[in-house]
């Protein structure tokens, strides 16, 4: 089995083909903040000439769907101030561009005047010379919890029992916390190079709000238990059990605040908000009063398993031997069964961060 760390390139499956209810809830929180920001820079927008471009980036964009409605509203606001201003949307993700292109071709955004798009297939931890000194607004949602696997050895993402750092006790989790901190610092340093003076970042960071209040914890915990079961049944080897690991970390709001207060970042950015937010699980809330109905219960279980599979499958696949890849279907079938036996919501905890480049 090839366990080289660069294999850890988490990407979303085709399940990310429509805007999620969770994304809509986040967009509803972010939009008023973006509206206030755009109003604050309206004189600069009005003064921009025909040969200038207002550039907006979506970091960890998947196929671009989840930010689409938010970006439509933002573009409308900008064009109310300067109707002929060229706007460029830059989408950044490791995923195959095909899903983005399929989305863009039929999107409402593609039909707007004076709007163009670019998809960059790259980790958001890498440099972006294409947008250096040009970025006006940077946005990210449900992406910045992924760690940069290229800067550690493969063994870093291994554990004999757990499959995700937030499942670990404090003393074991510290190394991952430091890794996330280094990665997030790198991301912000790269953003500081991309942003114009006065440019803003709006980041909906998935966060750990204490105890079991970290995003989709039932999904992660069920996957951990399923892997243990398969190991006991000898369908999963010890090496595979240790290698199955999802390389993300949900930092607490205070961890984010401490990082943002560091001298180099504090001198570069004005931090306007670090606000915790919980988005209830839309799928569970719609079904929770009807769980005696087996059809409703089955549909909920299938939906929850599909949602978890969208963000976990690429990581789960890495740990499996080449001749054991068919086990992935067993894993997610069992996940659906567990959600049927014990329906649980997948609430998403966030920390909403708003920052403006000062220098």
C-alpha angles and dihedrals in degrees: 000000000000109000100172108152094232087070086074097093105141111208134170122252126231087276085088091076100113134039110272126228087238091056091050090053091051092046089053089057096043099045098071089050092051090045091055091047094050091049090051092056096037093116090057091046092049091050096051113114132228092262094053125090129214104217126204124181131200110203114206090010099167102196094339096251100113096057095040100095091043091051092048090058093045092051090049090054093048093049091050085063098038111011098190098043114129113236124195123196115203116197117198125193143125092237125109108276091229094085091049093048091050090052096044097049092063100028127118088233092063090057095055118104120246092015127120134170138213127191117207114193099210142108112270087231090069127087118269109206088167091072102026110145092357106084117110101173129020120191134183133172129180092350114087095073089075112099126224104255094187094074099057138054119263092252090065090077098054133104133163095223115009129061100198134040097238089063090062128093116257097263093052093043096057095084091055091046090056091046091052090048092053091047095047090048089052091050093051092046090054090048090053088060093048098046124086117229106284092021117141140222122209109189125180097195118190105237146190109242094182139278108018093338098113123115118290092341093163089059094051093043093049090050090051091051092047091053090051090051093049090050092052088049089051092239090115122047124227090249092052092046090055094044097052103095134142107223100217133107130200108214122204118246091250090056089055092047093051091052093047090052093060112121099247094046094039091054092050102041137044106214110215099174143012100173127168116226135180120204110196118228104269093199095053096043091056093051106032095097093049102049093120086070105088093206092054091045092050093048091049092050091050092048094049092048090049092050092051092045091054093066102026108043098081090054095044091051092058094066096052123092114247091249092050100053092113087070088078090077090052091051095054094040088056090046089056089049091052092051088050093050093045113017110207131171124240102223116183120223117203143180110213110212126191119185135170125202109242102188 
